[in-house]
Amino acid sequence: MKGQVSVETVMIIALILMIFIPILLLLYVASGGAYSTANTMEVNAALSQLASSSSIINSGAEPSAIFAKVYIPPSVRNISAAQLCNETSCITEFIANMNDGTQFVIVGSGKAEIDGGSLASGTYYLRIEAANGGEEKVALIRKEG
């Protein structure tokens, strides 16, 4: 009789594990997707803030300098700015190079430069100010403090 109870107990535990292991695996995979989505949103927010701030400076409107706090998540290797100009206008692509090799790009109007070439991951207090770039205004992005 004791042997039969042991086998039944083992069978019940096995059935419970057969149900809960796939559920736990599914939850684990879903949480990784949520992290990826949150990370993408943080990168997008940082790039959008840089692009919109430099566009405001380049529009010629007041103020001539903007202070911004930008968080760049650890999954970002660096953020750089590339200018694309033709005869009539310029735009700046803000490019986030991720550690996994992918890139995120957001475009801002006018010229912009990042002092020092690029920004690595971390939290920065930035000063985005108008600088003289020859005949055109350039939004210069500089780390403060």
N, C-alpha and C positions, 0 to 999 in steps of 0.2 A: 504494500500500500504506500509506503514511504517513497518508493521509486516512482510510482505513478504521479504523485504530487510534485516531485522534483521535475519530472519531464513536463508536466503541465505548466509549472512556474516558468521554466526555461522557454517554453513555447510562447507564453504570454509576453515575456520580456522581449523575445525576438520579434514578435508582431508589433509591439510598441516601438521598438527601435526601427523597424522597417517603415513605420509611418513618420517618425520624428526626424530621422537622419535626412531624408530628402527635403523636408520642410526647413530644417536648419541650414542646409546647403543653399536652398533657394533664397533664404533671408540673407545669408552671407554675400551671395552674388548681387542681390538687389542693393545692399548697403554700399558695395563698391561702385555701383552705378550712380548712387546718390552722391558719393564723394566726388566722382568725376564731374557730375553736373555742377556741384557747388564750386569746384575748382575752376571750371570753365566760366562760371558767372563772375568769379573774382578777377580772372584775367580780363574778361570783357569789360568789367567796371573800371579797371586800371587803365586800359587802353582808351576807353571812351572818355575818361576824365582828362587824359593827356590831350586827346584830339580836340575835345570841345574847348578846353582852356586855351590851347594854341590858336584855335579858330577865332575865339573872342579877341585875343591879343592882335591877331592879324587883321581883324575887321576894322581896326582903327578906333574902335569905341573905347570909352573909359571902362575900366581902369587900365593903366599901362603896365600893371603887374598883378598877378593873381597868386595867392598862396594856396597850396593844396596838400592834403595828406593822402598819400597813395600807398595802398598795400599790394605788394606783388608776392603771390604765393610761392612756396618753395619749389613747386613743380616747374617754375619758369627759370630757364638758364639766364636769359637777358631780354631786355626790351630795347629796341633801337628805332631810329627814325631815318627814313629814306625819302629824299625829295625827288619829285618828278615834275619837271617843268617843260612847257612848250613856249611859243612866242608870246602868248597872252597871259598865262597864269601858271601858278604852281600849286601842287598839292603835296601833302606829306603822308606817307604810309607809316603808321606806328606798328611795328612788327614784334610780336612776342615769340621768341624761340623757346620751345618747351624742352624739358629734359628727355622726353621720349622721341624727339625729332620732329614733331608736328609744329606748325606755326599758326598763329592767329594774327590777322591783319585788320586794322581799322584805319580809314582814311580821314584826314583832317584837311581843311582848306588852308592855303598859304604855306609859307615855309616854316619849318620848326627844326631846331637842333637840340640834342641832348648834350649838355656839358659833360665832357669825359667820354662821349661816344655811346654809352649804353647804361642801363640800370639793371642791376642783378636783383634777385629776390630779397624781400625785406620790406620794412615800412619806412617811407621817406616823407619828409616835409619838403615840398618842392616850391620854388619860386619860378613862375612862368612870366617872363618879362619881355618887353619889346626891346630888340637890339637892332642896331643898324647893320643891315646886310647888303651894303652897296646902295642901290636905288630902291630896293624893296625892304619891307620890314620883316624881321625874322623873330619868331617866338623862341626865346632861349630858355630851356628847361634846366634849372640848376638846383642841386641839393643844398638845403639849408641846414646849418647846425651840425 
